[in-house]
Amino acid sequence: EAPPVPEDGEYERLRRAVLFSVPVAATIMWLSMVPWPGHAPPAWAGWLMLLLATPVQFGAGWRFYTQAWAAARHLTSNMSTLIAFGTSAAYAYSVVALLFPRAVAPDGHAPLYFDTSAAIIALILVGRMLEARAKGQASAAIRRLLGLRPRTARVIRDGAEVDVPIDAVQVGDLVVVRPGEKV
């Protein structure tokens, strides 16, 4: 059975972002961990990592920028601020290291951190997707529980038992609940 999801579609948006970002981040991580001759990835691998990391950073990760900006407008910060700054620093450093390797490493073998920025975004999105799913399931469970409540109540009025709508029960009414009935 498919999990109930929030009505606003956030779960589905997060699911699509996760389905895109996780395999891309895994590919970037694989490229960064391959035992390359000379212990550094060749230039083409760096450019490929940049090509793969950019849509994760600014596509799947765009929500972190918008949420960080919203927090900054209120002169505060939040988790999205940390994610946006941290992943942007890793991404920007990697771009500089790719374009100008001798500027960051005298031997010209500057490390690239595209894998870090993409993996952080992917993992946080997985967590947020699971959170949205749990919220959807909790909301559905609450709706099911509310659907179980009785529509009428049996009260004693003028010495007789009378069935009345739940909204008609008043403070001070004596309510009769028989065995097996819902309260």
N, C-alpha and C positions, 0 to 999 in steps of 0.2 A: 504494500500500500504506500502510495506517495505521501511524504510528510506534508501536513498542513503548512501553508506559508502565509506570511503576513499579507494583508490585502493591498498594501502599497507597492508590491512588486519588488521590494528591496532584496528579498531572497533570490529571486530570479536574476536580477542584475548582478548580484554578488556571485552567483553560480556561474554566469557567463564569464565574468572577470577571472574567476578561479580556473575555469576550464581553459582559458587562454594563457594566463600568467604562469601557472604551475609547470606545464610542459616547456614553456619558453625559458623560465628560470632554470629548470633542470638541464636544458640544453646548454645554456650559458655556463652553468656550473661544471658540466662535463667538459666543455671547451677549456675552461680555466684550470681544470685538474689533469688534463691529459699530460702524460710525461713527454713533453716536447724535447727534441734534441736541443741542447744548449740551455735547458731549464726555463726558457721563456717562450710563450706562444709566438708563433710567427705573426707578421703584420696582418696577414689576411684574417687570422683568427680574432685579433683585436677588433678589426673592422666589422667582422661578422657579429661579435659580441655587442658592439655598439648598435648595429642594425637591429639585433634582437632585443636589446635592453631598452631602446628608445620607446617602443610602443607599450612596454610594461610600465616604464617610468611615467610617461605622460598620457597613456591611455588608461590602463587598468588602475594606475596610481593617481589619476587626476582627482579622484574624490578626496584624497588626503590634502591636496593643495587647496581645494575649495573649502574644506572644513577648517584647515589651518588659517586661511585668509579670513573666514567668518569669525574665528576666535580672535585673530589679531585686531579686527575692527572693533571688538569689544575689549581691547587691551588685556587679553588673557591668552592662555595657551592651553593646549590639550594634547592628547595622544597623537592626533593627526599632525600637529605642529612638529612633534618629535620625529615622526615618520617622514614627513616632507623634508625637514632639514637634514636628517641623517642620510636618507637615500639620495637626496640631491647632492650632498657633499661627496658621497661615494661615486655617484654618476659623473659629477663635474670634474672631480679629480681624475677619473678614468679617461674622460674626454681629453683633458689637458695632457695626461700621460701618453695618450695615444697620438695626439697631434705633435707634442713637443717632448718626447721621451727624455732628452738630455736636460730639460729644464727641471725635471723632478728626480732624475737618477743620472749621476755622472757617467755611468757605463752605458746608458741608453736602454737599459732593461728595466723600465719602470713597471711596477706591478699594476694590474688593472683590477678594479673592484666592481665591474658591471654585475658580476655574479652576486655580490653582496646586496646591491640595491634591488635587483630583481627578486632575489630570494626573500628579502625582508618584506617587500610588497606582497609577494605571493603568499607567504605564510600568514601575514596579518589579514589578508583577504580570506584565507581559509578559516581563520578564527572568527572573523565577522560573519561569514556565511553560516558557520555552525551556530553562532549566536542567534542569527536571524531565524534559522530553522527551529531552534529551541523556543524562541519567542512565539513563533507561529504555532508550534505544537501546544505550548502552554495556553495560548489564546483559544485554540480550538477546544482544549479540555475544559476551560472555563465556560465556553459557550455551551458545551454538552452538559455540564453540570447545571447551568442556568435553565437548560431545557427540561431538566428533571424535576424542577420545582412544581408543586401542585398549583392548579389554577383556582381551586376553591378551598374553603375551610369550613369546617362544621363548628358552629358556635351555639351557645345556649342563649336564647333571647326569649324573654317572657315565659321561661320555664320549658321551652321546647327546643329541640335540636334543629338548627336551620343551616342549610348549605348556602354560603355567601361567597362572592368573588373575593380573592385575597386582598384586593385593595379596599374592600369594605370592612375588613377587620379593624376594630378600634381598640385603643388602649382601654383596658379594663374588661374586655370581652373574655368570657370563659370559653376556651377552645377545646374541643373534644378530638382526641387522636386515638383511633382504634388500632389494634394490633395489625402490623403490616402496612399501615398507611404512611405516606410521606409527610414529613413535618415541614 
